[in-house]
Amino acid sequence: MFRITKEFHFSASHQLTHLPSDHQCARMHGHNYIVVVELAAKELNSDGFVRDYHELKPLKDYIDGTFDHRHLNDVLDCHSTAENMAKHFYDWCHARWPEVTAVKVSETPKTWAEYRPGFGP
């Protein structure tokens, strides 16, 4: 199995209003997000790629146009947690590139959330 990843960055604010008011994430705050998309294939294409990295530019355009320097509560139809964002980006990517196997989202250098279908405890 061959695997590739590509990393994307954006900055945005959000507020988890469903949490108790004394929870730090209930206050409006921002993050410098990192999104990592993973693609995999059993065989390489005729160019020797899982997929040409250049073909992932629509994800950069989507992130830049929809998420970068936005308030995520205004963008997403769900709680703007890293977990929900990982699922959102996975669904968006997998609809375009069937080789997508997982998406990870980081809010801080020490925290990551991943969505990987079929992966369980």
GROMACS elastic network, one bead per residue, 0.5 to 0.9 nm:
[ bonds ]
;  ai    aj funct       b0    kb
    1    40     6  0.66866   500
    1    41     6  0.57401   500
    1    43     6  0.72195   500
    2    39     6  0.82623   500
    2    40     6  0.53685   500
    2    41     6  0.53302   500
    2    42     6  0.60525   500
    2    43     6  0.72421   500
    2    44     6  0.75583   500
    2    49     6  0.88844   500
    2    50     6  0.68168   500
    3    38     6  0.68353   500
    3    39     6  0.56246   500
    3    41     6  0.67305   500
    3    42     6  0.89085   500
    3    50     6  0.71563   500
    4    37     6  0.83157   500
    4    38     6  0.57058   500
    4    39     6  0.53635   500
    4    40     6  0.64080   500
    4    49     6  0.89825   500
    4    50     6  0.70547   500
    4    51     6  0.82805   500
    4    53     6  0.88370   500
    5    36     6  0.64132   500
    5    37     6  0.54484   500
    5    39     6  0.62934   500
    5    40     6  0.88427   500
    5    53     6  0.87480   500
    6    35     6  0.82415   500
    6    36     6  0.55657   500
    6    37     6  0.55354   500
    6    38     6  0.68407   500
    6    39     6  0.87910   500
    6    53     6  0.74226   500
    6    56     6  0.82676   500
    7    34     6  0.67372   500
    7    35     6  0.56492   500
    7    37     6  0.66084   500
    8    33     6  0.82607   500
    8    34     6  0.57019   500
    8    35     6  0.50623   500
    8    36     6  0.63260   500
    8    37     6  0.83351   500
    8    59     6  0.83508   500
    8    60     6  0.66406   500
    8    63     6  0.80752   500
    9    32     6  0.71200   500
    9    33     6  0.56425   500
    9    35     6  0.62680   500
    9    36     6  0.88754   500
    9    60     6  0.84758   500
    9    63     6  0.81513   500
    9    64     6  0.86698   500
    9    68     6  0.83152   500
   10    31     6  0.83917   500
   10    32     6  0.58726   500
   10    33     6  0.52708   500
   10    34     6  0.66867   500
   10    35     6  0.83237   500
   10    63     6  0.71256   500
   10    64     6  0.70554   500
   10    67     6  0.70339   500
   10    69     6  0.72422   500
   11    30     6  0.71800   500
   11    31     6  0.57661   500
   11    33     6  0.57865   500
   11    34     6  0.87723   500
   11    67     6  0.76790   500
   11    68     6  0.52728   500
   11    69     6  0.53235   500
   11    70     6  0.76875   500
   12    29     6  0.84961   500
   12    30     6  0.54627   500
   12    31     6  0.58365   500
   12    32     6  0.67945   500
   12    33     6  0.75132   500
   12    67     6  0.67102   500
   12    68     6  0.57755   500
   12    70     6  0.51143   500
   12    71     6  0.58464   500
   12    72     6  0.66403   500
   13    28     6  0.68155   500
   13    29     6  0.53620   500
   13    31     6  0.63729   500
   13    32     6  0.89754   500
   13    69     6  0.73368   500
   13    70     6  0.63859   500
   13    72     6  0.60851   500
   13    73     6  0.82172   500
   14    25     6  0.84376   500
   14    26     6  0.89289   500
   14    27     6  0.83647   500
   14    28     6  0.56808   500
   14    29     6  0.57859   500
   14    30     6  0.60816   500
   14    31     6  0.83302   500
   14    70     6  0.84866   500
   14    71     6  0.54361   500
   14    72     6  0.51055   500
   14    73     6  0.57917   500
   14    74     6  0.87031   500
   14    80     6  0.66937   500
   14    81     6  0.87819   500
   15    18     6  0.87656   500
   15    25     6  0.61966   500
   15    26     6  0.54732   500
   15    27     6  0.56909   500
   15    29     6  0.64404   500
   15    30     6  0.84751   500
   15    71     6  0.84082   500
   15    72     6  0.79734   500
   15    73     6  0.68157   500
   15    79     6  0.85916   500
   15    80     6  0.74433   500
   16    19     6  0.59467   500
   16    25     6  0.56655   500
   16    27     6  0.72324   500
   16    28     6  0.77955   500
   16    73     6  0.83021   500
   16    79     6  0.65438   500
   16    80     6  0.67873   500
   16    81     6  0.76443   500
   17    20     6  0.77310   500
   17    21     6  0.78089   500
   17    25     6  0.80111   500
   17    26     6  0.50893   500
   17    27     6  0.75735   500
   17    28     6  0.87313   500
   17    79     6  0.83603   500
   18    21     6  0.85636   500
   18    26     6  0.72480   500
   18    79     6  0.80418   500
   19    22     6  0.81930   500
   19    23     6  0.64057   500
   19    24     6  0.89365   500
   19    25     6  0.74012   500
   19    26     6  0.55895   500
   20    23     6  0.54936   500
   20    24     6  0.88865   500
   20    25     6  0.89469   500
   20    26     6  0.66748   500
   21    24     6  0.78356   500
   21    25     6  0.86263   500
   21    26     6  0.56915   500
   21    27     6  0.74877   500
   22    25     6  0.86087   500
   22    26     6  0.71878   500
   22    27     6  0.84680   500
   23    26     6  0.54185   500
   23    27     6  0.75588   500
   24    27     6  0.58103   500
   24    28     6  0.86715   500
   24    29     6  0.87566   500
   25    28     6  0.71048   500
   25    29     6  0.72848   500
   26    29     6  0.85951   500
   30    71     6  0.85697   500
   30   107     6  0.87200   500
   31   106     6  0.88593   500
   31   107     6  0.55809   500
   31   108     6  0.69711   500
   32   106     6  0.82101   500
   32   107     6  0.62653   500
   32   108     6  0.71300   500
   33   105     6  0.68585   500
   33   106     6  0.54879   500
   33   108     6  0.72247   500
   34   104     6  0.79763   500
   34   105     6  0.56104   500
   34   106     6  0.50228   500
   34   107     6  0.68679   500
   34   108     6  0.84636   500
   34   112     6  0.89535   500
   35    86     6  0.78364   500
   35    89     6  0.83270   500
   35   103     6  0.69885   500
   35   104     6  0.56876   500
   35   106     6  0.65674   500
   36   102     6  0.83215   500
   36   103     6  0.55972   500
   36   104     6  0.50649   500
   36   105     6  0.64701   500
   36   106     6  0.85638   500
   37    89     6  0.82921   500
   37    90     6  0.76624   500
   37    93     6  0.80928   500
   37   100     6  0.70986   500
   37   101     6  0.80013   500
   37   102     6  0.61456   500
   37   104     6  0.65780   500
   37   105     6  0.89271   500
   38    99     6  0.82398   500
   38   100     6  0.57048   500
   38   101     6  0.57234   500
   38   102     6  0.51855   500
   38   103     6  0.60625   500
   38   104     6  0.82996   500
   39    50     6  0.70991   500
   39    51     6  0.77691   500
   39    97     6  0.83369   500
   39    98     6  0.82796   500
   39   101     6  0.53578   500
   39   102     6  0.71649   500
   40    43     6  0.88994   500
   40    50     6  0.63138   500
   40    51     6  0.86547   500
   40    99     6  0.53327   500
   40   100     6  0.64667   500
   40   101     6  0.63800   500
   41    44     6  0.66198   500
   41    45     6  0.88973   500
   41    50     6  0.57769   500
   41    51     6  0.88305   500
   41    99     6  0.62828   500
   42    50     6  0.85157   500
   43    48     6  0.87315   500
   43    49     6  0.86517   500
   43    50     6  0.74018   500
   44    47     6  0.74901   500
   44    48     6  0.51154   500
   44    49     6  0.51040   500
   44    50     6  0.51319   500
   44    51     6  0.80874   500
   45    48     6  0.52878   500
   45    49     6  0.53955   500
   45    50     6  0.62250   500
   45    51     6  0.74109   500
   46    49     6  0.74196   500
   47    50     6  0.88108   500
   47    51     6  0.87653   500
   47    52     6  0.83956   500
   48    51     6  0.85070   500
   48    52     6  0.89533   500
   49    52     6  0.59307   500
   49    53     6  0.86979   500
   50    53     6  0.89228   500
   50    99     6  0.76580   500
   51    54     6  0.84229   500
   51    55     6  0.71712   500
   51    56     6  0.84671   500
   51    97     6  0.86519   500
   51    99     6  0.79749   500
   52    55     6  0.55229   500
   52    56     6  0.75842   500
   53    56     6  0.55166   500
   53    57     6  0.76700   500
   54    57     6  0.57481   500
   54    58     6  0.89939   500
   55    58     6  0.72384   500
   55    59     6  0.89425   500
   56    59     6  0.56573   500
   56    60     6  0.71709   500
   56    93     6  0.87658   500
   56    97     6  0.87010   500
   57    60     6  0.50767   500
   57    61     6  0.62886   500
   57    62     6  0.86113   500
   58    62     6  0.60178   500
   58    63     6  0.85361   500
   59    63     6  0.60690   500
   59    64     6  0.84321   500
   59    89     6  0.86880   500
   59    92     6  0.84690   500
   59    93     6  0.72844   500
   60    63     6  0.51592   500
   60    64     6  0.59792   500
   60    65     6  0.84051   500
   61    64     6  0.51292   500
   61    65     6  0.59064   500
   61    66     6  0.82665   500
   62    65     6  0.52422   500
   62    66     6  0.57210   500
   62    67     6  0.75926   500
   63    66     6  0.53838   500
   63    67     6  0.50761   500
   63    68     6  0.61630   500
   64    67     6  0.59316   500
   64    69     6  0.83289   500
   65    68     6  0.65755   500
   66    69     6  0.86945   500
   66    70     6  0.74053   500
   66    75     6  0.72321   500
   67    70     6  0.54188   500
   67    71     6  0.77616   500
   67    72     6  0.68968   500
   67    75     6  0.71795   500
   68    71     6  0.87135   500
   69    72     6  0.89765   500
   70    73     6  0.87011   500
   70    74     6  0.77615   500
   70    75     6  0.76091   500
   71    74     6  0.56439   500
   71    75     6  0.68605   500
   72    76     6  0.59459   500
   72    79     6  0.89397   500
   72    80     6  0.62442   500
   73    76     6  0.57710   500
   73    77     6  0.76029   500
   73    78     6  0.79254   500
   73    79     6  0.74076   500
   73    80     6  0.63420   500
   74    77     6  0.79813   500
   75    80     6  0.88650   500
   76    79     6  0.73784   500
   76    80     6  0.66150   500
   76    85     6  0.83767   500
   76    88     6  0.87120   500
   77    80     6  0.82895   500
   78    81     6  0.83661   500
   78    84     6  0.72337   500
   78    85     6  0.89129   500
   79    84     6  0.69282   500
   79    85     6  0.87657   500
   80    83     6  0.81961   500
   80    84     6  0.63678   500
   80    85     6  0.65518   500
   81    84     6  0.52909   500
   81    85     6  0.62047   500
   81    86     6  0.86276   500
   81   113     6  0.88827   500
   82    86     6  0.60636   500
   82    87     6  0.87012   500
   82   104     6  0.84104   500
   82   105     6  0.57932   500
   82   106     6  0.68645   500
   82   107     6  0.69264   500
   82   112     6  0.74876   500
   82   113     6  0.56618   500
   82   114     6  0.81594   500
   83    86     6  0.51825   500
   83    87     6  0.65070   500
   83    88     6  0.87174   500
   83   104     6  0.84231   500
   83   105     6  0.74623   500
   83   112     6  0.85419   500
   83   113     6  0.52059   500
   83   114     6  0.64881   500
   83   115     6  0.69941   500
   84    87     6  0.51557   500
   84    88     6  0.61122   500
   84    89     6  0.86688   500
   84   113     6  0.87439   500
   84   115     6  0.84590   500
   85    89     6  0.60842   500
   85    90     6  0.83590   500
   85   104     6  0.87297   500
   85   105     6  0.70345   500
   85   113     6  0.86190   500
   85   115     6  0.88552   500
   86    89     6  0.52941   500
   86    90     6  0.60168   500
   86    91     6  0.86380   500
   86   102     6  0.82986   500
   86   103     6  0.54806   500
   86   104     6  0.56279   500
   86   105     6  0.55933   500
   86   113     6  0.66833   500
   86   114     6  0.58251   500
   86   115     6  0.54202   500
   86   116     6  0.88570   500
   87    91     6  0.61192   500
   87    92     6  0.85571   500
   87   102     6  0.87275   500
   87   103     6  0.72928   500
   87   104     6  0.87906   500
   87   114     6  0.78511   500
   87   115     6  0.54229   500
   87   116     6  0.82370   500
   88    91     6  0.53041   500
   88    92     6  0.62480   500
   88    93     6  0.86426   500
   88   115     6  0.89808   500
   89    92     6  0.50306   500
   89    93     6  0.59873   500
   89    94     6  0.83621   500
   89   103     6  0.67288   500
   89   104     6  0.87841   500
   89   105     6  0.89559   500
   89   115     6  0.89594   500
   90    93     6  0.51969   500
   90    94     6  0.58207   500
   90    95     6  0.84134   500
   90   100     6  0.73999   500
   90   101     6  0.79767   500
   90   102     6  0.63477   500
   90   103     6  0.54432   500
   90   104     6  0.86638   500
   90   115     6  0.69558   500
   90   116     6  0.81033   500
   91    94     6  0.52373   500
   91    95     6  0.61287   500
   91    96     6  0.88525   500
   92    95     6  0.55554   500
   92    96     6  0.69675   500
   92    97     6  0.89847   500
   93    96     6  0.53097   500
   93    97     6  0.59183   500
   93    98     6  0.79903   500
   93   100     6  0.66865   500
   93   103     6  0.87773   500
   94    98     6  0.51100   500
   94    99     6  0.71338   500
   94   100     6  0.53144   500
   94   101     6  0.77860   500
   94   102     6  0.89081   500
   95    98     6  0.66641   500
   95   100     6  0.89084   500
   96   100     6  0.87833   500
   97   100     6  0.59513   500
   98   101     6  0.80690   500
  100   103     6  0.79922   500
  101   115     6  0.86900   500
  101   116     6  0.61993   500
  101   117     6  0.73256   500
  102   114     6  0.69434   500
  102   115     6  0.56035   500
  102   117     6  0.72883   500
  103   113     6  0.83964   500
  103   114     6  0.56639   500
  103   115     6  0.54954   500
  103   116     6  0.67985   500
  104   112     6  0.64941   500
  104   113     6  0.54967   500
  104   115     6  0.64516   500
  104   116     6  0.86454   500
  105   111     6  0.84267   500
  105   112     6  0.55566   500
  105   113     6  0.52718   500
  105   114     6  0.63744   500
  105   115     6  0.87722   500
  106   109     6  0.69446   500
  106   110     6  0.78738   500
  106   111     6  0.56281   500
  106   113     6  0.64190   500
  106   114     6  0.88591   500
  107   110     6  0.81515   500
  107   111     6  0.62227   500
  107   112     6  0.68960   500
  107   113     6  0.86718   500
  108   111     6  0.53277   500
  108   112     6  0.76506   500
  109   112     6  0.81423   500
  115   119     6  0.83245   500
  116   119     6  0.56344   500
  116   120     6  0.87052   500
  117   120     6  0.83311   500
